[in-house]
């Protein structure tokens, strides 16, 4: 049996705890992950000596970065309301195919995905919900690899701020504007995903929850919870040619 990984703690007090979630780790058990041995909720609970914790938001399995838990039910309700009312500022780093504009807004409604059901009954609900994502381009890269109709391939590093919290919002929105995330097996492009995995020796979804800004649930003081990009992102940014 493998030893459980230890998650870096970014913030801890009597009301809440924030950790740096690695990619490939689910937040909690689902019917679709029967073979997974570890989950972030379980790991955080064990690191705090077995005390119960409540997840107040969600990160996809492949996304790394800031993950926040409440340490009691009342705090969980208070924090969840901040997320639901769009009072929390969320900032992500994303590697995408192509060169989007210097900045922009994606205003595109998204239907709920019934992803926790068994495969034979999964689907997308008919009721789409308003969803809004802002992005700012940080850097661009052009490689000599030809993975499509052009002699080169282009990529961009984005700062992404989702103002709503729909399922797979960033991933689906970036696909909607034809700049899908690299490493996204569901919404991305296989040849580009495989090229980057071979180039870096790293197979992951290139999406990182870099920062949360919110009010402390008791004092109301502003908090900034940040997870610096890890060694995999440093390897990415060390590639020659970034502009």
KERO-442502 format. One line per 2 residues: number of its first residue (from 0); for each residue x, y, z of N, C-alpha, C, O, CB. Coordinates in steps of 0.2 Angstrom, whole numbers. Atoms other than C-alpha are relative to their C-alpha. Glycine has a CB too. Example, Ala and Ser with C-alpha at 12.3 -4.5 7.8 and 13.67 -1.06 7.14 Angstrom:
<pts>
0) 4 -6 0 62 -22 39 4 6 0 9 5 3 -5 0 6 | -4 -6 -1 68 -5 36 -4 5 3 -1 11 4 2 2 -7
</pts>
This chain:
<pts>
0) 4 -6 0 0 0 0 4 6 0 9 7 4 -5 0 6 | -4 -6 1 7 17 -5 -1 4 6 -6 5 9 -2 4 -7
2) 0 -5 -5 11 30 8 -4 6 -2 -4 8 -8 7 2 3 | 4 -5 2 -2 44 8 5 7 -1 9 8 3 -5 2 5
4) -3 -7 0 5 61 1 -2 5 5 -7 5 7 -1 2 -8 | 2 -6 -5 6 76 12 -1 6 -4 4 8 -8 6 1 5
6) 2 -6 4 -2 91 5 3 6 4 2 7 10 -8 1 -1 | -3 -6 -3 7 108 8 -6 4 3 -11 6 -1 4 4 -5
8) 6 -4 -3 -4 119 20 2 7 -2 8 10 0 0 -1 7 | -1 -7 2 -6 137 13 -2 4 5 0 10 6 -3 1 -6
10) 3 -4 -5 -17 143 27 -3 -4 5 -6 -9 3 -5 6 -3 | 3 4 -5 -23 136 44 -2 5 6 2 8 8 4 -5 2
12) 3 -3 -6 -34 143 58 -5 -4 3 -6 -10 0 -2 8 -1 | 5 5 -3 -48 136 69 -6 0 -4 -10 -5 -3 -2 3 7
14) 6 0 4 -61 140 55 1 -4 -7 -3 -6 -9 -2 7 -1 | -1 3 7 -53 134 39 8 -2 -1 12 0 2 -2 5 -5
16) -7 3 2 -38 126 30 0 1 -7 -4 -2 -11 2 -7 3 | -1 0 7 -31 129 13 6 -4 -2 11 -3 2 1 7 -3
18) -6 4 2 -19 117 4 1 1 -7 -3 3 -11 -1 -8 2 | -2 0 7 -10 115 -12 -1 -7 -3 3 -11 -1 8 3 -1
20) 2 7 3 -18 101 -22 4 -1 -6 5 3 -10 -7 0 -2 | -4 2 6 -7 92 -34 -5 -2 -6 -11 -4 -4 5 -5 1
22) 5 3 5 -14 87 -51 -1 -7 1 3 -11 4 3 1 -7 | 2 7 0 -22 70 -53 -3 -2 7 -4 -8 8 6 -4 -1
24) 3 2 -7 -29 70 -35 -8 3 0 -9 9 -1 4 3 6 | 7 -2 -1 -48 71 -33 -2 3 7 2 1 11 -5 -7 -1
26) 2 -4 -6 -56 82 -20 -3 -5 5 -1 -5 11 -5 6 -1 | 3 5 -5 -67 68 -13 -2 -6 -4 -2 -6 -11 -7 3 3
28) 2 6 4 -74 51 -18 -6 1 -4 -10 5 -2 -1 -6 6 | 5 0 4 -85 48 -32 -1 -7 -3 3 -11 -2 0 5 -6
30) 1 7 3 -93 33 -40 4 -2 -6 5 -8 -8 -8 -1 -2 | -4 1 6 -82 35 -55 8 -1 2 12 -1 -3 -1 6 -5
32) -7 0 -2 -66 34 -45 1 -6 5 4 -5 11 3 6 3 | 0 6 -5 -68 17 -36 7 -3 1 9 -5 6 -4 -6 -3
34) -7 2 -1 -49 13 -39 5 5 3 10 3 4 2 -3 -7 | -5 -5 -3 -42 29 -32 1 -2 7 -4 -3 11 -3 7 -1
36) -2 2 -7 -33 26 -15 -1 6 4 -3 6 10 7 -3 0 | 0 -6 -5 -32 44 -9 -4 6 -3 -5 6 -9 8 3 0
38) 4 -6 2 -43 60 -10 2 6 5 5 5 10 -7 -2 1 | -2 -6 -4 -39 78 -4 -4 0 6 0 2 11 -1 6 -4
40) 4 -1 -7 -53 78 9 3 -5 5 4 -3 11 -7 -1 -1 | -3 5 -5 -46 62 17 7 2 2 8 1 8 0 -7 -3
42) -7 -2 -1 -28 68 16 0 6 5 4 6 10 4 1 -6 | 0 -6 -4 -32 85 24 -3 -2 7 0 0 12 -5 6 -3
44) 3 2 -7 -43 77 38 5 -4 4 6 -3 10 -6 -5 -2 | -5 4 -3 -29 65 42 6 4 3 9 3 8 3 -6 -4
46) -5 -5 -2 -16 79 42 -2 4 6 2 6 10 2 4 -6 | 3 -4 -6 -27 88 55 -2 -4 6 -5 -2 10 -6 4 -2
48) 1 5 -6 -27 73 67 -7 -3 0 -9 -5 5 0 4 6 | 7 3 1 -44 66 60 -6 4 1 -11 2 1 0 -5 5
50) 6 -4 -1 -55 81 63 -3 1 -7 0 1 -12 2 7 3 | 4 0 6 -69 83 50 2 7 -4 3 12 0 -7 -1 1
52) 0 -6 4 -67 96 36 -5 0 -6 -8 -6 -8 7 1 -4 | 6 0 5 -80 102 23 3 4 -6 6 9 -5 -6 4 3
54) -2 -3 6 -75 106 5 -5 6 -2 -11 5 -1 1 -5 -6 | 4 -5 2 -82 123 0 0 3 -7 -4 7 -9 2 6 5
56) 0 -1 7 -77 124 -18 3 -7 -3 4 -11 0 4 6 -2 | -2 6 3 -71 112 -31 6 1 -5 6 6 -8 -6 -4 -4
58) -5 0 5 -56 109 -42 0 -7 -4 -1 -12 0 8 1 3 | 0 6 4 -56 96 -56 6 -4 2 11 -2 4 0 1 -8
60) -5 4 -2 -45 81 -53 7 2 -3 12 2 0 -1 -7 -3 | -6 -2 3 -32 87 -66 3 7 2 9 9 0 0 0 -7
62) -2 -7 -2 -31 105 -59 4 0 7 2 -3 11 -6 5 1 | -4 -1 -6 -17 110 -46 -2 6 3 -5 11 0 7 -1 -2
64) 0 -7 -3 -17 124 -34 -4 0 7 -5 -5 10 -3 4 -5 | 3 -2 -6 -27 132 -20 -7 -4 1 -11 -3 -3 -1 8 1
66) 6 3 -1 -40 121 -12 -2 1 7 2 1 12 0 -8 -1 | 2 -3 -7 -50 128 3 -5 -5 3 -10 -7 0 -3 7 -1
68) 4 4 -4 -59 118 17 -2 4 6 2 8 9 3 -7 2 | 2 -3 -6 -70 124 31 1 -6 6 2 -12 4 -7 2 0
70) -1 5 -6 -67 116 49 -6 -1 4 -6 -5 9 6 2 4 | 6 1 -3 -85 117 54 -6 2 -5 -4 5 -10 -1 4 7
72) 5 -1 5 -102 117 46 -2 7 -1 -4 9 -6 -6 -4 3 | 2 -7 1 -106 135 50 5 4 -5 2 8 -9 -1 4 7
74) -5 -3 4 -90 141 42 -1 -2 -7 0 2 -12 7 -1 2 | 1 2 7 -93 130 27 -6 3 -3 -6 5 -9 -2 -8 0
76) 5 -3 3 -110 138 24 2 8 -1 0 10 -7 -6 0 5 | -3 -7 1 -102 156 26 4 0 -6 3 5 -11 3 3 6
78) -5 0 5 -88 152 14 -4 -2 -7 -3 1 -12 5 -5 1 | 4 2 6 -100 143 1 -4 6 -2 -5 7 -8 -4 -6 2
80) 4 -5 2 -111 158 1 4 6 -4 2 9 -8 -4 4 6 | -4 -5 4 -96 169 -4 2 -2 -7 2 2 -12 7 1 4
82) -1 3 6 -92 157 -18 -6 1 -5 -6 3 -10 2 -7 0 | 6 0 4 -110 157 -24 -2 7 -2 -5 8 -7 -6 -3 4
84) 1 -7 1 -112 176 -23 5 3 -4 5 9 -5 -1 4 6 | -6 -2 4 -96 178 -33 4 6 3 6 10 0 -3 3 -7
86) -4 -4 -4 -88 187 -19 7 -2 1 12 2 3 -3 1 7 | -7 3 0 -72 176 -21 3 2 -7 0 0 -12 0 -7 2
88) -4 -1 6 -59 182 -34 4 -6 -1 9 -8 3 4 6 0 | -3 6 1 -52 166 -42 5 2 -6 3 4 -11 -4 -6 -2
90) -5 -1 6 -36 167 -53 4 -6 -1 6 -10 3 5 6 2 | -3 6 2 -29 153 -63 6 1 -5 5 7 -8 -5 -5 -3
92) -5 0 5 -14 150 -74 -2 -6 -5 -4 -11 -3 7 -1 2 | 2 5 5 -18 141 -91 5 0 -6 7 5 -8 -7 1 -2
94) -3 1 7 -8 134 -106 -5 -2 -5 -8 -7 -4 6 -5 1 | 5 1 5 -18 135 -121 3 -1 -7 8 2 -8 -6 5 0
96) -2 0 7 -17 131 -140 -2 6 -3 -7 9 -2 -3 -6 -3 | 2 -6 4 -16 146 -151 2 6 4 4 6 10 -7 0 -2
98) -1 -6 -3 -14 164 -148 -6 4 1 -8 7 -4 6 4 -4 | 5 -4 -1 -29 172 -141 1 7 0 7 9 1 -4 -2 6
100) -1 -7 -1 -32 191 -140 4 2 6 4 -3 11 -6 4 -1 | -4 -2 -6 -22 201 -127 -4 -1 6 -2 -3 12 2 7 -1
102) 4 1 -5 -37 200 -116 -7 -1 -3 -9 1 -8 0 6 5 | 7 1 3 -56 196 -117 -4 -3 5 -2 -5 11 0 -5 -6
104) 5 2 -4 -72 190 -109 -4 -6 -4 -6 -5 -10 -4 5 3 | 4 6 3 -81 173 -113 -7 0 4 -7 -1 10 3 -7 1
106) 7 0 -3 -100 175 -109 -4 -5 -4 -7 -4 -9 -3 7 0 | 3 6 3 -107 158 -113 -3 -4 5 1 -7 9 5 -4 -5
108) 4 4 -4 -120 149 -104 2 -8 0 4 -10 -6 -8 0 0 | -2 7 0 -116 131 -98 -5 -4 4 -7 -2 9 7 -1 3
110) 5 5 -3 -127 116 -94 4 -4 5 10 -5 4 -4 -4 -5 | -4 5 -5 -123 105 -79 1 -7 -3 -3 -9 -7 -5 0 6
112) -2 7 3 -114 89 -83 -2 -5 6 1 -4 12 7 0 -2 | 2 5 -5 -121 74 -73 6 -5 0 5 -11 -2 -6 -4 -2
114) -6 4 0 -103 67 -71 1 -5 5 5 -10 5 6 5 0 | -1 4 -5 -105 58 -55 -4 -7 -1 -4 -11 4 -2 3 7
116) 4 6 1 -117 45 -62 4 -5 -4 9 -4 -7 -7 2 -4 | -3 5 4 -112 28 -70 0 2 -7 -4 6 -9 -3 -7 1
118) -1 -2 7 -106 30 -88 -7 -1 -4 -8 3 -8 5 -5 -3 | 6 1 4 -123 23 -95 -5 5 1 -10 6 -3 -3 -7 1
120) 5 -5 -1 -133 37 -87 3 7 0 -1 12 2 -3 -2 6 | -3 -7 0 -121 52 -89 -3 4 -6 -5 1 -11 7 -1 0
122) 3 -5 5 -127 67 -99 1 7 2 4 8 7 -7 -2 -2 | 0 -8 -2 -129 86 -99 -7 2 0 -11 0 -4 4 3 -6
124) 6 -3 -1 -144 94 -92 -2 5 -5 2 8 -9 -1 3 7 | 2 -5 5 -155 105 -103 0 7 2 0 11 -2 -7 -2 -2
126) 0 -7 -2 -155 120 -92 7 3 1 11 1 5 -3 0 7 | -6 -4 0 -140 131 -96 0 5 5 -5 9 6 2 2 -7
128) -1 -6 -5 -133 143 -82 5 5 -3 10 3 -7 2 -3 6 | -4 -6 2 -125 160 -85 7 -2 2 8 -4 8 -3 6 2
130) -7 1 -2 -106 158 -85 4 5 -3 4 7 -9 2 -7 -2 | -4 -6 2 -93 172 -87 7 -2 2 9 -3 8 -2 6 3
132) -7 1 -2 -74 170 -88 4 6 -4 3 7 -10 3 -7 -3 | -4 -5 3 -61 184 -91 7 -3 -1 9 -7 3 0 6 5
134) -7 2 0 -43 181 -97 4 6 -2 2 11 -5 0 -6 -6 | -5 -4 2 -27 190 -100 6 -4 -2 8 -8 1 2 5 6
136) -6 4 3 -13 184 -111 7 2 4 8 8 4 1 1 -7 | -7 -1 -4 4 183 -101 6 -1 -5 11 3 -4 0 -4 6
138) -6 1 4 16 176 -114 -3 -5 -6 -8 -8 -6 5 -4 4 | 2 4 6 16 167 -131 6 -4 -2 12 -2 0 -2 4 -6
140) -6 5 3 27 153 -139 -2 -3 -6 -8 -5 -8 1 -5 5 | 1 3 7 29 147 -157 5 -5 0 11 -4 0 0 5 -5
142) -5 6 1 37 130 -160 0 -2 -7 -4 0 -11 -3 -6 5 | -1 2 6 43 122 -175 -4 -6 -2 -3 -9 -7 7 -1 -2
144) 4 6 1 32 107 -173 -6 2 -4 -10 6 -3 -2 -3 7 | 6 -1 4 18 105 -186 -5 -5 2 -4 -11 0 2 0 -8
146) 5 5 -3 3 97 -178 -7 1 -3 -12 -1 -1 0 1 7 | 6 -2 3 -10 104 -190 2 3 -7 7 0 -10 -4 5 4
148) -1 -2 7 -12 113 -206 6 5 -1 8 7 -7 -6 3 -3 | -5 -5 1 2 126 -202 7 -3 2 7 -8 5 -1 6 5
150) -7 3 -1 21 123 -202 3 1 7 7 -2 9 5 4 -5 | -2 -1 -7 22 129 -184 -6 -1 5 -11 -1 2 4 7 2
152) 5 1 -5 12 127 -168 1 6 5 6 8 7 0 -6 4 | 0 -6 -4 7 142 -157 -4 -2 7 -9 -6 7 -3 6 -3
154) 3 1 -7 3 142 -138 1 6 4 5 11 2 4 -6 4 | 0 -6 -4 -1 155 -125 -1 -2 8 -4 -7 9 -5 5 -2
156) 1 0 -7 0 157 -106 -5 5 2 -4 11 0 7 0 4 | 5 -5 -2 -15 165 -99 -1 0 8 0 -4 11 -7 -2 -3
158) 3 -1 -6 -21 172 -83 -8 0 -1 -10 4 -5 2 7 4 | 7 1 1 -39 167 -81 -4 1 6 -2 -2 12 -2 -8 -3
160) 5 -1 -6 -53 173 -69 -7 -2 -2 -10 2 -5 1 8 2 | 7 2 1 -69 164 -69 -4 4 5 -3 3 11 -1 -8 1
162) 5 -4 -5 -83 175 -61 -5 -4 2 -9 -3 7 -2 6 -4 | 5 5 -2 -95 160 -60 4 -6 1 10 -7 0 -6 0 -5
164) -4 6 -2 -91 143 -54 -4 -7 -3 -6 -11 0 0 -1 7 | 3 5 3 -99 131 -67 5 -6 -1 11 -5 -1 -3 2 -7
166) -4 6 1 -93 113 -70 4 1 -6 2 2 -11 -5 -6 -1 | -5 -1 5 -77 113 -80 0 6 -4 1 7 -10 -1 -6 -5
168) 1 -6 4 -80 131 -84 5 2 -4 5 4 -10 -2 5 5 | -6 -2 4 -63 136 -89 2 -4 -6 3 -2 -11 6 1 5
170) -2 4 5 -60 121 -99 -5 0 -6 -3 0 -12 0 -8 3 | 6 0 5 -77 122 -108 0 7 -4 -1 7 -10 -6 -1 3
172) 0 -7 3 -75 141 -111 6 1 -5 5 4 -10 0 5 6 | -5 -1 4 -58 140 -118 -1 -4 -6 2 -2 -12 7 -2 3
174) 2 4 6 -64 126 -130 -4 4 -4 -4 4 -10 -3 -7 2 | 5 -4 4 -78 137 -135 3 6 -4 0 7 -9 -5 4 5
176) -3 -5 4 -66 151 -141 6 -3 -4 10 1 -7 3 5 5 | -5 3 4 -55 138 -150 7 0 3 12 0 -1 -1 2 -7
178) -6 0 -3 -41 139 -138 0 -5 6 1 -2 12 2 8 2 | 1 5 -5 -42 123 -128 6 -1 4 12 1 2 -2 -7 -3
180) -6 1 -4 -31 119 -113 4 -6 -3 2 -11 -5 -3 -2 7 | -4 6 1 -16 108 -116 0 -5 6 -1 -3 11 8 3 -1
182) 1 5 -5 -17 92 -107 -7 -2 1 -8 -7 6 3 1 6 | 7 2 -1 -36 91 -108 -3 -5 -4 -4 -4 -10 -4 7 0
184) 2 6 4 -41 74 -113 -7 1 -3 -9 -3 -8 1 -6 3 | 7 -1 2 -60 79 -114 -1 5 -5 -5 4 -10 -4 1 6
186) 2 -6 4 -60 96 -122 6 2 -4 5 7 -8 -2 6 4 | -5 -3 3 -43 98 -129 2 -4 -7 -2 -8 -9 6 -1 4
188) -2 3 6 -33 92 -144 6 -5 1 11 -4 4 3 5 -5 | -5 5 -2 -24 75 -143 7 1 -3 12 0 1 -3 -6 -3
190) -7 -1 3 -9 79 -155 4 5 5 10 4 6 0 2 -7 | -3 -5 -4 -5 94 -145 2 -2 8 7 -1 10 -4 7 1
192) -1 2 -7 -7 86 -128 6 -5 0 10 -5 5 -7 -4 2 | -5 5 0 4 71 -133 7 4 -1 12 1 1 -1 -5 -5
194) -7 -3 1 18 83 -140 3 3 6 9 2 7 -1 6 -6 | -3 -3 -6 19 93 -124 2 -5 5 7 -5 9 -5 5 3
196) -2 5 -5 19 77 -113 7 -3 -2 11 -5 3 -6 -6 0 | -6 3 2 33 70 -123 6 5 0 11 3 2 0 -2 -8
198) -6 -6 0 43 87 -124 2 1 8 8 1 9 -3 6 -2 | -2 -1 -7 42 89 -105 1 -6 5 3 -6 10 -5 5 3
200) 0 6 -4 40 71 -99 -5 1 6 -4 -2 11 7 -1 3 | 5 -1 -5 25 77 -89 -7 0 -4 -8 3 -9 1 7 3
202) 7 1 3 7 72 -93 -5 3 5 -6 -1 11 -2 -7 -2 | 5 -4 -5 -6 84 -84 -4 5 -4 -3 6 -10 4 3 5
204) 4 -5 2 -19 96 -87 3 7 2 5 8 8 -8 0 3 | -4 -6 -2 -11 113 -88 -4 6 2 -5 11 -2 4 2 -7
206) 4 -4 -3 -22 122 -77 1 1 8 2 -5 11 -8 -1 -1 | -2 0 -7 -17 129 -60 -4 6 4 -4 11 1 8 2 0
208) 4 -5 -4 -28 138 -47 6 4 5 8 1 10 -5 -4 5 | -5 -4 -3 -15 151 -42 -2 4 6 2 5 11 3 5 -5
210) 2 -4 -5 -25 162 -30 -7 0 1 -11 0 -3 3 7 -2 | 7 -2 -2 -41 165 -20 1 6 4 5 7 8 -3 -6 4
212) 1 -6 -4 -46 182 -13 -7 0 3 -12 -1 -1 2 6 -4 | 7 1 -4 -60 181 0 0 4 6 6 6 9 -2 -7 0
214) 1 -3 -6 -66 188 16 0 -5 5 -3 -11 4 -6 4 1 | 0 5 -5 -62 179 32 -7 -1 3 -10 4 4 5 2 6
216) 7 2 -2 -78 170 38 -2 3 6 -8 4 8 -1 -7 -1 | 2 -2 -6 -77 177 55 1 8 1 -3 12 3 4 -4 6
218) -2 -7 -1 -67 193 55 -2 5 -6 -3 11 -5 7 1 1 | 2 -4 6 -72 199 38 7 3 -4 6 6 -9 -4 5 1
220) -7 -2 2 -53 203 35 1 -3 -7 0 -9 -8 6 -1 4 | -1 3 6 -48 201 17 6 -5 0 11 -3 4 2 6 -5
222) -5 5 0 -37 186 14 2 -2 -8 -2 -2 -12 -3 -7 3 | -3 2 7 -26 181 -1 4 -7 1 8 -7 5 5 5 -3
224) -3 7 -1 -22 162 -2 3 -1 -7 -1 -1 -12 -6 -5 1 | -4 0 6 -9 159 -15 4 -7 0 7 -9 5 5 5 -2
226) -4 6 1 -1 143 -22 5 1 -6 3 1 -12 -4 -7 -2 | -5 -1 6 15 146 -32 0 -6 -5 0 -12 -3 7 1 3
228) -1 6 5 17 136 -48 5 -5 2 11 -2 4 1 3 -7 | -5 5 -2 26 120 -45 6 -1 -5 6 3 -10 -3 -6 1
230) -6 2 4 42 112 -53 -3 -1 -8 1 0 -12 4 -6 2 | 3 2 6 31 106 -68 -1 7 -4 1 7 -10 -6 -4 0
232) 1 -6 3 26 124 -72 7 4 -2 8 7 -7 -4 5 4 | -6 -3 1 44 130 -70 4 -3 -6 7 0 -10 5 -1 6
234) -2 3 6 49 117 -83 -3 2 -6 1 3 -11 -1 -8 1 | 4 -2 6 36 123 -95 3 7 -2 4 9 -7 -7 1 2
236) -2 -6 1 42 141 -93 7 1 -2 9 6 -4 -2 5 6 | -7 0 2 60 137 -95 1 -2 -7 7 -2 -10 4 -5 4
238) 0 2 7 56 131 -113 3 7 -4 0 12 -3 -6 -2 -3 | -2 -6 3 65 143 -125 -5 2 -5 -9 -1 -8 7 -2 -4
240) 5 -3 5 55 155 -136 -5 4 3 -9 7 -1 -2 -5 -4 | 5 -4 -2 43 162 -124 1 8 -1 6 10 0 -1 -1 8
242) 0 -7 1 39 180 -128 -6 3 5 -6 9 5 -2 2 -7
</pts>
